[in-house]
């Protein structure tokens, strides 16, 4: 799929979904799944206390993420027109501010529009799609003509600002953390004293650093299962499940399409036609099927072709096992400050996860991963078992709670919030939800999102 058309595909789908909202809204409602079932699916096996319900991301700007660099520079959600005087060629740093689009999709669009190789655009982290986010990206080897074209870029749901000359480039993980502004919409007004007491407990004790549902591919929560199949060497089954398994909570409309696709598994042309009815939702599926159209039985080659997805699947399984380790704390196990991930080049680290590897019948995984060695790097990685949020502040409103806080890299805001609320997102929207809109940055005295909303298409700031 040519990524330059991705916004057209997204807009086409929005129009289709709007039609379904009016005519058959029930087809867009994900099945109700309990928090306990979701947690169990992704390896979180500890009981959470009773908490008030909270709905996230009613407006995209209810969830604001600002990246913090290794040098502790915050990429703010704000317009900053810096003048630069570079010596060409040079590395151009800028803030990518976006809403309603993933980091990778935005970078793909930039590369295609500028007609440059995607590896010339470097980044440190992936930011949420359904949120208003800002992060640093760096263009490599920029000449005068390319600089002028970059300055003239204009898109409906993202833009570049805060230009600077950089000596370095970015790589995944090369950041300090993220600053969040989040509005959790609650059924009833929150007791401020009780909420403050709960926050103080987290400040003192931290919270278990579980990988949360985004890591596992919402709404299906299948990424780790597909990763397990790859580790077992079951490449065809991995592809079958990626293409046809609806997992835990896909909408009836999308589930119906996957069921139809399953009937035609192996007829790659027919499968592509079915997926093409929703070219944005199924953009990854279409990419994989396009390879299989030309190479009908090369399932291993197909996984190499969609290397970014394959890497996500395999590392999601490692995240699932890490959640299993953290869940042992309910049995009184005192966790170390850091724990190695399973995908390590040190066999001692595999021993940590031996029980689950045997249970999942994973053997010879090194051989099964060897075909992916060019892009899937096995090395020792340690992850903190507890996270301590910094600079927490909050405000209570009749509609819910606004929070401002900082988390170090690798920690999920939703994991932190799950210690305070029973979280809900997506359709159906609870009938108790109150819809008053807030400018969270303004509420906390660190700017405003109003100018950003003027620069980007208003349709991306509409309620979910």
C-alpha positions in Angstrom: 0.0 0.0 0.0 1.3 3.4 -0.9 1.4 5.3 2.4 0.9 8.6 0.7 -2.8 7.7 0.4 -3.2 6.7 4.0 -5.1 9.9 5.0 -7.5 9.3 2.1 -8.1 5.8 3.3 -8.7 7.0 6.8 -11.2 9.7 5.6 -13.0 7.1 3.4 -13.4 4.8 6.4 -14.6 7.6 8.7 -17.4 8.3 6.2 -18.3 4.6 6.1 -18.3 4.4 9.9 -20.5 7.5 10.2 -23.0 5.8 7.9 -23.0 2.7 10.2 -23.3 4.9 13.2 -26.6 6.2 11.9 -28.0 3.0 10.3 -26.5 0.1 12.4 -24.6 1.5 15.3 -24.6 -1.9 17.1 -22.1 -3.2 14.5 -19.5 -0.6 15.8 -19.9 -1.5 19.5 -17.1 -3.8 20.8 -18.4 -6.6 22.9 -18.3 -5.9 26.6 -15.2 -7.5 28.2 -14.5 -7.3 31.9 -11.2 -5.7 33.1 -10.3 -9.0 34.8 -10.6 -10.9 31.5 -8.5 -8.3 29.6 -5.8 -8.4 32.3 -5.8 -12.2 32.3 -5.4 -12.3 28.6 -2.2 -10.2 28.7 -0.6 -11.9 31.7 -1.7 -9.5 34.5 -2.9 -12.0 37.2 -3.1 -9.8 40.3 -6.3 -8.5 41.9 -6.9 -4.7 41.6 -8.9 -3.0 44.3 -12.3 -1.5 43.7 -11.9 1.8 41.8 -14.2 4.4 40.2 -14.9 3.9 36.5 -13.3 6.4 34.2 -13.6 6.9 30.4 -10.4 8.0 28.5 -10.0 9.8 25.2 -13.5 11.1 24.7 -11.8 13.9 23.0 -8.3 13.3 21.5 -7.0 16.2 23.6 -8.2 14.5 26.7 -4.9 12.5 26.3 -1.9 14.7 25.6 1.6 13.2 25.4 4.8 15.3 25.2 8.1 13.5 24.7 11.1 14.3 26.9 14.5 13.8 25.3 17.6 12.3 26.8 18.8 15.9 27.4 15.5 16.6 29.3 14.1 18.8 26.6 10.3 18.6 26.4 8.7 18.5 22.9 5.7 20.6 23.8 2.3 20.6 22.1 2.8 24.2 20.9 3.9 26.2 17.9 7.6 27.3 18.0 9.1 28.9 14.9 12.8 28.8 15.5 15.1 30.3 12.9 18.1 28.2 11.9 21.3 29.0 10.0 22.7 25.5 9.0 25.7 24.5 7.1 24.5 22.1 4.4 24.0 19.2 4.6 22.9 18.9 8.2 20.6 17.0 10.5 17.3 18.8 11.0 15.5 18.3 14.3 11.9 19.2 14.7 8.8 18.4 16.8 6.2 16.3 15.1 2.8 17.3 16.5 -0.1 15.0 15.6 -3.6 13.8 16.3 -5.5 10.8 15.1 -2.5 9.2 13.4 0.3 6.9 14.5 4.0 7.9 14.6 4.9 5.4 11.9 2.1 6.4 9.6 3.0 10.1 9.9 6.7 9.3 9.2 5.7 7.2 6.2 3.6 10.0 4.8 6.6 12.4 5.3 9.0 10.1 3.5 6.7 9.5 0.6 5.7 13.2 0.2 9.3 14.3 0.3 10.4 11.3 -1.8 13.2 10.3 0.6 14.1 7.0 2.1 12.2 6.4 5.4 15.5 5.6 7.2 16.4 9.3 6.8 13.7 10.2 9.3 14.7 9.0 12.8 12.6 9.0 16.0 12.9 7.9 19.6 9.5 6.6 20.5 6.0 5.6 19.2 3.2 7.9 20.4 -0.5 7.1 20.7 -2.8 7.4 17.7 -5.9 8.4 19.6 -4.3 11.3 21.4 -2.7 14.7 20.8 1.1 14.1 20.9 4.4 15.8 20.3 7.8 14.1 19.8 11.2 14.9 18.4 12.1 13.6 14.9 15.4 14.2 13.1 15.8 14.3 9.3 19.3 13.2 8.2 21.5 14.9 5.6 19.2 17.7 4.7 20.2 20.0 1.8 18.9 23.5 1.0 16.2 22.3 -1.4 14.9 19.6 1.0 14.8 22.1 3.8 12.5 24.4 1.9 10.2 21.5 1.0 10.0 20.4 4.6 9.1 24.0 5.7 6.2 24.1 3.2 4.7 20.7 4.3 1.0 20.9 5.4 -1.2 18.0 6.5 -4.6 17.9 8.1 -3.7 16.0 11.3 0.0 16.7 11.9 2.7 19.3 11.3 6.3 20.1 12.1 7.6 22.9 14.3 10.5 23.9 16.5 13.3 23.4 13.9 16.9 23.0 15.1 20.3 21.9 13.9 21.3 18.5 15.4 24.6 16.7 15.3 23.1 13.3 16.3 20.3 11.1 15.1 17.6 9.4 17.1 17.0 5.7 17.6 14.1 3.8 19.3 14.4 4.2 23.1 16.7 7.3 23.0 14.4 9.4 25.2 14.1 10.1 28.9 10.3 9.7 29.2 7.0 11.5 28.5 4.9 14.2 30.1 1.2 13.6 30.2 -2.0 15.7 30.5 -4.9 13.4 30.8 -8.6 13.9 31.6 -10.3 10.8 33.1 -14.1 11.3 32.8 -15.9 9.7 35.8 -19.4 8.8 36.6 -19.5 10.8 39.8 -17.4 13.6 41.2 -14.3 12.2 42.8 -13.6 12.5 46.6 -10.5 14.8 46.6 -9.1 13.6 49.9 -9.4 9.9 49.0 -7.9 10.5 45.6 -5.0 12.4 47.0 -4.4 9.7 49.5 -4.2 7.1 46.7 -1.8 9.2 44.8 0.4 9.6 47.7 0.6 5.9 48.1 1.7 5.5 44.5 4.3 8.3 44.9 5.8 6.5 47.8 5.5 2.8 46.7 5.4 3.2 42.9 3.3 0.9 40.7 4.0 -2.4 39.1 5.4 -1.7 35.6 3.0 -4.0 33.7 2.9 -3.8 29.9 -0.6 -2.7 29.2 -3.1 -3.5 26.5 -1.6 -1.2 23.8 1.4 -3.5 23.7 -0.7 -6.4 22.8 -2.7 -4.9 19.9 -6.0 -3.4 21.0 -8.8 -4.4 20.5 -7.8 -8.0 19.6 -5.1 -8.5 22.2 -3.5 -11.1 20.0 0.1 -9.8 19.4 1.7 -12.0 22.0 -0.2 -15.1 20.8 1.0 -14.6 17.2 4.5 -14.0 18.6 4.3 -17.3 20.4 3.4 -19.1 17.1 6.4 -17.5 15.5 8.7 -18.6 18.3 7.3 -22.1 17.8 8.1 -21.9 14.1 4.4 -22.1 13.2 4.7 -19.4 10.6 1.5 -20.3 8.6 -0.6 -20.4 11.8 0.8 -17.0 12.8 -0.3 -15.5 9.5 -3.7 -17.2 9.7 -4.3 -15.8 13.1 -3.1 -12.3 12.2 -5.4 -12.2 9.2 -8.6 -13.9 10.5 -8.7 -14.0 14.3 -10.8 -11.3 15.9 -9.4 -11.9 19.3 -11.2 -10.5 22.4 -13.1 -7.4 21.4 -13.2 -6.4 17.8 -16.4 -4.8 16.6 -19.0 -7.1 14.9 -18.5 -5.3 11.6 -14.7 -6.0 11.5 -15.2 -9.5 12.9 -17.6 -10.3 10.1 -15.0 -9.3 7.6 -12.3 -11.5 9.2 -14.8 -14.4 9.2 -15.4 -13.9 5.5 -11.6 -13.7 4.8 -11.1 -17.0 6.7 -13.4 -18.8 4.3 -11.1 -17.8 1.5 -7.7 -18.4 3.2 -5.1 -19.1 0.5 -7.1 -17.2 -2.2 -4.9 -14.2 -1.7 -6.6 -12.1 -4.4 -10.1 -12.6 -2.9 -8.8 -11.9 0.6 -7.3 -8.6 -0.6 -10.6 -7.6 -2.2 -12.4 -8.2 1.1 -9.8 -6.4 3.2 -9.9 -3.4 0.7 -13.4 -2.5 1.8 -11.6 -1.0 4.9 -8.2 -0.1 3.6 -7.1 1.8 6.7 -8.1 -0.7 9.3 -6.7 -3.5 7.3 -3.7 -1.7 5.8 -1.2 -4.2 7.4 -3.2 -7.2 6.4 -3.3 -5.9 2.8 0.4 -5.4 2.8 1.0 -9.0 4.0 -1.5 -10.5 1.5 0.1 -8.5 -1.4 3.3 -10.5 -0.7 1.5 -13.8 -0.6 -0.3 -13.0 -3.9 3.2 -13.2 -5.5 4.6 -15.9 -3.2 1.5 -18.1 -2.3 3.2 -20.5 0.1 6.1 -18.5 1.4 4.8 -17.8 4.9 8.2 -17.3 6.4 9.0 -14.8 3.6 5.7 -13.0 4.3 6.7 -12.5 8.0 10.1 -11.1 6.8 8.3 -8.8 4.4 6.2 -7.3 7.3 9.3 -7.1 9.5 7.9 -4.3 11.7 4.9 -6.4 12.6 6.9 -9.5 13.1 9.1 -7.7 15.6 6.0 -6.3 17.4 4.5 -9.8 17.7 7.7 -11.5 19.1 8.4 -8.7 21.6 4.8 -8.7 22.7 5.2 -12.3 23.8 8.3 -11.3 25.8 6.1 -8.5 27.4 3.4 -11.1 28.2 6.0 -13.2 30.1 7.3 -10.1 31.9 3.7 -9.4 33.1 3.6 -13.0 34.4 6.7 -12.4 36.4 5.3 -9.2 37.9 2.1 -11.0 38.8 4.1 -13.3 41.1 4.2 -10.4 43.6 0.7 -11.5 44.6 2.2 -14.6 46.1 4.6 -12.6 48.2 7.6 -12.8 45.8 9.9 -9.8 46.4 10.7 -8.6 42.9 14.2 -7.3 42.0 14.5 -3.6 40.9 15.0 -4.8 37.3 14.2 -8.0 35.5 15.6 -9.1 32.1 13.2 -9.7 29.2 13.0 -13.2 27.8 14.5 -12.3 24.4 18.1 -12.2 25.7 21.3 -13.5 24.3 22.2 -14.7 27.8 20.7 -18.2 28.4 20.6 -17.4 32.1 17.8 -15.0 31.4 15.7 -17.7 29.7 15.8 -19.7 33.0 13.7 -16.9 34.6 10.8 -17.8 32.2 11.4 -21.6 32.0 8.0 -22.5 33.5 6.0 -20.6 30.9 8.2 -21.6 28.0 7.7 -25.2 28.8 4.0 -24.7 29.3 3.7 -22.9 25.9 5.9 -25.6 24.2 8.5 -23.2 23.0 11.7 -25.0 22.2 14.5 -24.1 19.8 13.2 -20.6 19.5 16.7 -19.4 18.6 16.5 -21.4 15.3 12.9 -20.3 14.7 14.0 -16.6 15.0 17.1 -17.0 12.9 15.4 -16.0 9.6 14.6 -12.6 11.2 18.0 -11.9 12.6 18.6 -8.9 10.3 15.9 -6.9 11.9 15.0 -8.7 15.2 17.9 -8.2 17.5 18.2 -10.6 20.5 20.1 -8.9 23.3 20.0 -8.4 27.0 17.3 -5.9 28.0 16.4 -5.1 31.6 13.1 -3.5 32.6 12.2 -1.9 35.9 9.6 -3.8 37.9 8.3 -0.7 39.6 7.8 2.8 38.3 7.6 6.0 40.3 5.7 8.8 38.5 7.1 12.3 38.9 5.7 15.8 39.2 2.1 14.6 39.7 -0.6 17.2 40.0 -4.4 16.9 39.6 -7.6 18.9 39.5 -11.1 17.6 40.3 -13.9 18.7 38.1 -17.6 17.7 38.1 -16.9 15.7 34.9 -13.8 13.8 36.2 -10.2 14.3 37.1 -7.4 16.1 35.2 -3.9 14.8 35.8 -0.5 16.1 34.8 2.6 13.8 35.4 5.8 12.4 34.0 6.7 8.8 33.4 10.1 7.4 32.5 10.5 5.7 29.1 8.9 2.3 28.8 6.2 3.0 31.3 2.5 3.2 30.3 0.2 6.0 31.4 -2.7 3.6 31.3 -0.9 1.2 33.7 -0.5 4.1 36.1 -4.1 5.2 35.7 -5.4 1.6 36.2 -4.2 1.9 39.8 -6.6 4.8 40.2 -9.6 3.9 38.0 -11.3 1.1 36.2 -10.6 2.2 32.7 -13.0 2.3 29.7 -12.4 3.4 26.1 -14.2 3.2 22.7 -17.7 2.3 21.9 -20.3 2.2 23.4 -19.8 5.5 25.2 -21.2 5.2 28.8 -24.5 7.1 29.1 -23.2 8.7 32.3 -20.3 10.5 30.6 -20.3 14.3 30.8 -18.9 16.0 27.7 -17.6 19.4 28.8 -14.4 20.2 27.0 -11.2 21.3 28.8 -7.9 22.8 27.7 -5.7 20.7 29.9 -2.5 22.5 29.3 -4.2 25.8 30.1 -5.7 24.2 33.3 -2.2 23.4 34.5 -0.7 26.7 33.5 1.7 25.3 30.8 0.3 26.7 27.6 -2.8 25.9 25.6 -4.0 23.6 22.8 -6.2 26.2 21.2 -3.7 27.3 18.6 -3.0 23.7 17.7 -6.7 23.0 17.2 -6.8 26.0 14.8 -3.8 24.7 12.8 -5.2 21.1 12.3 -8.4 19.9 10.9 -11.2 20.2 13.4 -12.6 16.8 12.5 -9.7 15.2 14.3 -10.7 16.9 17.6 -14.3 15.6 17.6 -15.6 13.2 20.3 -14.9 9.5 19.9 
